[in-house]
């Protein structure tokens, strides 16, 4: 099981702005809507077909993309306009998917309120501490637990990503100011 190096919040914007377009299949920066999610998934489904990936790889990449986009849709925190150096990034989320020799690389980034970071880190560390059987049990536990986060599944999507990829979650938090932090997630889906 390889570990992927996290990309910081500052680096993900630089990466977005200066990407090598040969390896990037699709990138987006802005507000994630249900219409946009549908469009991204449709475009990527068609691209995966053109790469003649195995049905298993196509399904895995598609399912991980769904989880990532849903996380961005449900968990991005609005940033008031003119907060420090993020004045033009209100509700900005970043989604990038690329192809390299090891498989598909999915990068996401979104703003979260700084007071939510400790709880999110705790969830991610718990997920990363589990092997396959432990992730399966954690998934069932979250499904059966009535205490979900105020915005949804209580970490279920992150557990599902770890289960589907077979990798630890590579993540980073870049503090923007006392109120907002930029959360990045770097996921590898092997062929």
C-alpha positions in Angstrom: 0.0 0.0 0.0 1.7 3.2 -1.1 1.1 6.6 0.6 0.4 9.7 -1.5 2.0 13.0 -0.4 -0.6 15.5 0.6 -0.9 18.7 -1.4 -1.3 21.9 0.7 -4.1 24.4 0.2 -1.6 26.9 -1.2 -0.1 24.4 -3.5 -3.4 23.1 -4.9 -4.2 26.6 -6.2 -0.7 26.8 -7.8 -1.2 23.3 -9.2 -4.5 24.3 -10.7 -3.1 27.4 -12.3 0.0 25.7 -13.7 -1.1 22.2 -14.5 0.6 20.1 -17.1 -2.4 19.7 -19.3 -1.1 16.4 -20.8 -1.9 14.5 -17.5 -5.0 16.3 -16.5 -8.3 14.8 -17.7 -10.6 17.4 -16.0 -10.2 20.3 -13.6 -12.6 22.7 -12.0 -12.4 25.6 -9.6 -15.6 27.2 -8.3 -18.9 26.5 -6.7 -20.0 22.8 -6.9 -23.7 22.4 -7.9 -25.7 19.3 -8.6 -25.7 20.1 -12.3 -22.0 20.5 -12.4 -21.5 17.2 -10.5 -23.7 15.4 -13.1 -21.7 17.0 -16.0 -18.3 16.1 -14.5 -19.4 12.5 -13.9 -20.8 12.2 -17.4 -17.6 13.6 -19.0 -15.4 11.4 -16.9 -17.5 8.3 -17.6 -17.0 8.9 -21.4 -13.3 9.5 -20.9 -12.9 6.3 -18.9 -14.5 4.4 -21.7 -12.1 5.9 -24.3 -9.1 4.7 -22.2 -10.5 1.2 -22.3 -10.2 0.7 -18.6 -11.4 -2.6 -17.1 -15.0 -2.4 -15.8 -13.6 -2.7 -12.2 -11.2 0.3 -12.6 -13.9 2.4 -14.3 -16.3 1.6 -11.4 -13.8 2.3 -8.7 -12.7 5.7 -10.3 -16.3 6.6 -10.8 -17.4 5.8 -7.3 -14.5 7.7 -5.8 -15.3 10.7 -7.9 -18.9 10.6 -6.7 -17.8 10.5 -3.1 -15.3 13.4 -3.7 -17.8 15.6 -5.5 -20.5 14.9 -2.8 -18.0 15.9 -0.1 -17.3 19.1 -1.9 -21.0 19.8 -2.5 -22.0 19.1 1.1 -19.0 20.2 3.1 -17.5 23.3 1.5 -18.0 26.3 3.9 -18.8 29.7 2.5 -16.1 32.2 3.0 -17.3 35.8 3.3 -16.1 38.0 0.5 -13.0 40.0 1.3 -11.5 37.8 4.0 -7.7 38.2 3.7 -6.3 36.9 0.5 -9.4 34.8 -0.3 -11.6 37.6 -1.5 -12.2 36.1 -4.9 -12.6 32.5 -3.7 -16.0 32.6 -2.0 -17.2 29.0 -1.8 -14.4 28.0 -4.1 -13.8 24.3 -4.4 -11.2 22.6 -6.5 -11.5 19.3 -8.2 -8.8 17.8 -10.4 -8.5 14.4 -11.9 -5.4 13.3 -13.8 -3.8 10.1 -15.2 -0.3 9.1 -14.5 1.7 5.8 -14.7 0.2 4.5 -11.4 -3.4 5.2 -12.2 -5.8 8.1 -11.6 -5.1 10.9 -9.2 -7.9 12.9 -7.7 -7.2 16.1 -5.9 -9.9 18.1 -4.1 -9.8 21.3 -2.0 -12.3 23.3 -0.1 -12.6 25.8 2.7 -13.7 24.7 6.1 -14.3 26.7 9.3 -11.1 26.4 11.4 -13.1 25.3 14.4 -14.1 22.2 12.5 -10.5 21.1 11.6 -9.7 19.2 14.8 -12.8 17.0 14.5 -12.1 16.4 10.8 -8.5 15.5 11.5 -9.7 13.1 14.2 -12.0 11.4 11.8 -9.3 11.2 9.1 -6.7 9.8 11.6 -9.2 7.2 12.7 -9.9 6.1 9.1 -6.1 6.0 8.4 -5.5 3.8 11.5 -7.7 1.0 10.1 -6.9 -1.8 7.8 -9.6 -3.3 5.4 -11.5 -5.2 8.1 -11.5 -2.2 10.4 -12.7 0.1 7.7 -15.6 -2.3 7.0 -16.5 -2.2 10.7 -16.2 1.5 10.9 -18.4 1.9 7.8 -21.1 -0.2 9.4 -20.8 1.6 12.7 -21.3 5.0 11.0 -24.3 3.7 9.1 -25.9 2.4 12.3 -25.1 5.5 14.3 -27.8 8.1 14.5 -25.3 10.9 15.3 -24.3 12.2 11.9 -22.5 15.5 11.2 -24.6 18.6 10.7 -23.9 18.4 7.0 -24.4 14.7 6.4 -22.8 11.3 6.7 -20.4 11.7 9.6 -17.4 10.7 7.6 -19.0 7.9 5.7 -17.7 9.2 2.3 -14.1 9.3 3.5 -14.3 5.8 4.9 -15.8 4.7 1.5 -12.9 6.3 -0.4 -10.3 4.6 1.8 -12.1 1.3 1.3 -12.4 1.6 -2.5 -8.8 2.8 -3.1 -7.1 0.5 -0.5 -4.9 3.5 0.5 -4.6 5.8 3.5 -6.1 9.2 2.9 -3.5 11.9 2.1 -4.7 15.2 3.3 -3.5 18.7 4.4 -4.9 21.7 6.2 -3.7 25.2 5.3 -4.8 27.8 7.8 -6.0 30.9 6.0 -6.9 32.9 9.0 -8.5 32.3 12.5 -11.8 31.5 10.9 -11.0 29.6 7.7 -8.7 26.7 6.7 -8.3 25.1 3.3 -8.6 21.3 3.3 -7.0 19.3 0.5 -7.4 15.6 -0.2 -5.1 13.7 -2.6 -6.4 10.3 -3.7 -4.8 7.6 -5.9 -6.9 5.0 -7.7 -4.6 2.4 -9.2 -5.4 0.7 -12.6 
